[in-house]
């Protein structure tokens, strides 16, 4: 919405438009950072392990247990 207002004022108030564009960029940067935090928080807790092999072994166990499937990790 701010960008639409800026576009309407681009010829009459170039400096004001610059401020609106800067504010829109800041808002977009904040939104992207928030989205990254949300996505990071959606990771399964198993991925928080420092050892990838352990994390994968636990994940394989979690995924195969309900189906009584035999899965091996090499």
Residue, then its C-alpha position, 0 to 999 in steps of 0.5 A: x500500500x505504501x508503494x502504491x502511494x509512492x508511485x502516485x507521488x513519484x513526480x510530485x515528491x521524489x524525496x518523499x517517495x524515497x522515504x516511503x520506498x526505504x520504509x517499505x524495504x525495511x518492512x519487507x526485511x522485517x517480514x522476511x526475518x520473521x518468516x525465517x524464524x517461523x520456518x526455523x521453529x517448524x523444524x522437528x526437534x530431532x534436527x536440533x541435534x548436533x550430530x547428523x547421523x544421530x538425528x537421521x537415525x532418530x528420524x528414521x525410527x520415528x517414521x518407521x515405527x508407526x508402520x512397523x517398517x524395517x528401515x536401515x541407515x548406512 
